[in-house]
Amino acid sequence: MDFTGKRVLVTAGADGIGLAIADRFAGLGARVLVTDIDEDAVRAARDRGLAALVSDASSEAQVEELMGAVRAELGGLDVLVNNAGIAGPTGPVETLDSAAWARTFEVNVHSQFYCVKHGLPLLRESTGASIVNLSSAAGRLGMAGRSAYSASKWAVVGFTKTLAIELGPEGIRANAICPGAVDGPRIRAVIEAKAEMLGRPVAEIAAAYRDQSSMRRLVTAADIADMAAFLASPLARNVNGQAMAVDGNTEKLY
C-alpha cells in the first residue's frame, strides 16, 4: 500500500484511533491533515510532524472553513476519514438526557454528513477517491444501556451504504469500519459508566467487554488504522458500501 502523493484528512485525528490512522497513512507516504477540538492534542500532533488544526466537525460552519484549509494545505483531497465521535450517555433509554442524545448524533452522524457534503468538491477532483467512516460493532448489534451510541452508529452504516450507491458511478468509494471494544480511555470510561449503571465491579465489566470477542481481547487503534489504510488503497478498489467489522468476532455486545 503506497500512498505517496495522496492527500488524507482525518477528523478527530490528533489522539486515539484518529492519531493511529493518521500515523499509518503518513507512514505509507501520504500527506495528512488532522483536525481535533482538543487544542493540546493538536499541538502534540504538530510536534510529531503532522499538519493539524483545531476544528469542530459537528459544526457545519467550521467544516466549510476546514475544507478551504484542506485545499490550501494539501492542494486537494484523496481520502476522507470521518473519525470524529463520542461515546454518548449510558443508561436505560427512559433515563437518558435528550440533549445528550442529540449531541451524540451531532458528533457521530452530522459531522460525517458535513464533511462529505463540503468535501465532495475536493474528492471529485481526485482519481479513485475514498471515504472511510467510523461506525462500531454497536452499528450492527444492539447494546443495552447504550441506545444513543448504537443508534448513531447504525445511522453511519446507512449513510455509508447510500454514499456508495450515489458516488460509486463517479469512482468514489465509501466504506465503514465497525470496531469492537478498542483499548483506550474512551472504552474505560464506558466500562466505568456501565458498572455504575449495573451496580457491579468495574473489573467484572471490563472482563465482560474483553471476553465478548471470540479472540478474548480488545481491539487496538493500530488494528483500525490498518483497515482504514486497506479500504482507501487500490487493494480494495472493488470494496464499496461495506461495513467492515474489526472486532475479533463479536456476536453479542455486553
N, C-alpha and C positions, 0 to 999 in steps of 0.2 A: 504494500500500500504506500504509494508515493504521492504526497500532496504538495510537492514543490510547485510554487506559483499559485496555489489555491488560497482563497480568502475565506476565513471562517469567523463567524460571530457566535459567541456563546453567552447567553444571558445567565445571570447569577453565576458567573464563571470565575469569581475571584476566591472561591473557597469550596471545600467539599467535592461533590460529584462534578460540579461545573469546572472546578480547577483541574481535576484529573482529566476531564475531557479536553480542556484547553491545552494542557501539557502534552497529551497524546498527539493531538493534531500538530502542535508546534514541533514535537519530536519527529514527526513524519514530513516535515518541511513546509508546513502551511504557515501563512501569515495570519495570526489570530488576534482578534479583538474581544476582550471580555468586558462585561458590564456587571455592576452589582450596586445594591443600595447601601452596602456597608463601606464607608469611606476608608476605614482602617484596612479592610481586606483588599480594596482597590490599590491602596498604597503598597501593600505587601506584594500584590501581583506585579505591580510595576517594578518593584525591587528585584523580582526574579526574572525580569526581562520581557514580560508580557505587556502589550498595549492594553490599557484598561481605563475605564472611565465610570463615573458614578451615574447611574440611570435606573429609574424605576420602571420595569417592564409592564407593570399594571396600570401605568399612566399613558394613555394614547398620545397625549401631547409630547411627553418625554420620548416615546418611541419614535414619533415623527422626527424629532431632533436627532435622535440616535442614528437613524438611517442616513441623515445628512453627514454625521460624523463618520459613519462606515464608509461612505463614498470618499470623504476627504482623507481618511486614514488608510483605507485598504484599496481604494480605487474601484471597488466593486464587491460582489458577494457571490461565492460559490456554494457555501454550506451555512445554513442557519440551524443552530442548535438551541431549541427552546427548552431551557433547563429551569427557568425560574419556577419556584413552587414553595408552598408552605404546608405544614402538617395539618393545620386547621384544628378545630375543637374536638375534644374527646368526651364522650358520654352518650347516654341513651338519647334518641332523637328528640324526645319531648323536653329535654333539659338544655338543649343547645341554644346559644345566643344567636339571634337572627343576623346581627351584624358580623359575627364571627363566621357564620355560614356564607354570607355574601362575600366577605373578604377572601375566603378560601377560593371561591370561583373567580374573583378579580385577579388573583395572582396565578392560580393554576390553569385557568382556561382563557380568560380575557387577554392575558399577556401574550399568549400564543397567537390569538386572533390578531392583535395589534401588530405583532412582529411580522406575521405573514402578510397581512394587508399592506403594510407600509414597506416591507422588504421585497415584495414581488417585483417592483420595477428593477431592482438590482439583480435579483435572481434570474429574471428573464433576459438580462444581458449576458448571462453566463452560458456556458455549454455544459450540459449534464449537471445542472444544479440539484441540490438535495436539501430536504428539510428533515430534521430529526427532532421529534417531540418527545419529551419525557412524560411517560404515564407511570404506571405502577402495577404490581401484582394486584393491588386493590382496584385496578382498572379493568380487571377481568374476573374478579371474585368479590363477593360481598365481605364486609368486615365489620363485625359487631362493635358498636361504640365509635365507629369512625365513618359515619354516613356522609358527612360533608366531603371528607377527603376522597372516599371511594367514589361518590357520585361525580366529583370533579374529574377524577382520573378516567372514569368511563367516558366522560364527555371528550376528553383528549383523544381517546381512541376513535370515537365517532367523527371528530373533527379531522383527524389524520386520514381516515379512510375516504372521507369526502374530498379532501385536498388531493389525494392520489388520483381520484377519478377526474377531478376538474383540471388538474395540472399535468397529468401523465401525457396527454397528447402534445404538450409543449416540451416534453423531455425533462420535466421537473418531477423528481420523485419525492414522496413523503412517507415516512415510516415512524413508528413509535417504539420506544423501549419501555418495557414493563419490568422494572427491577423488583426483586423481593426485598426483604429487610436488609438495608445497606448499613454496614457498621459505621457508626459515627455519632456525633452529638444529637442529630435530629431523632434517630431511632431510639436513643437512650431516653430522650425527653418523652417520646411517645410511650415507651415502656413504663416509665415512671407514672405518667398520667393514667395509663391502663391499670396499673397496680393499685393506684389510689381509687379509681372507679370501682374496682372489684374487691377492694379491701384485702389484697393478698400481697405477699412479699415481692419486692422488685426482682430478686434473684429468680423466683419461680416464673415470673412473667418473661424475664429475659431468656430463660431456658426454653420456654414455650415458643418464643419467636425464633430462636435458633433451630429448634427441632421441627418447626413446621415445614422446613425444607427437607426433601429426601436426602440431601447431602449433609444434613445436620450441621450446617454452618451458615453464617451470614455472608451476604454478597459484599464485595469490596467496590469502592469507587473505581478502581482500575478495571474491574470486570465491565462496568458500564461504559467506561471510556473506550475499551476495545470494541464493544458492539457499536458504539457511535461511529468510530472510525470505519469499521467494516461497512455499515449501512451507507455511509457517504462515499465509499470508494467504488471504483469500476468493478470490483469483485461482486458487488451487489447491484449491478446495472439493471437486472430484471427483478429486483426485490422492491415492491412498491405496495403501499397500502397495508403493510403488515404491522402487527403489534407483537414485537419480539420479546418473549419472556427471558429474563436473565435472573432466575430465582432459585436455581438448584432443584427445580421441580417441586413447586409449592402447589398443593392441591386444595388446601384449606387455610385461610388466614385466621390467626388467633385473635 
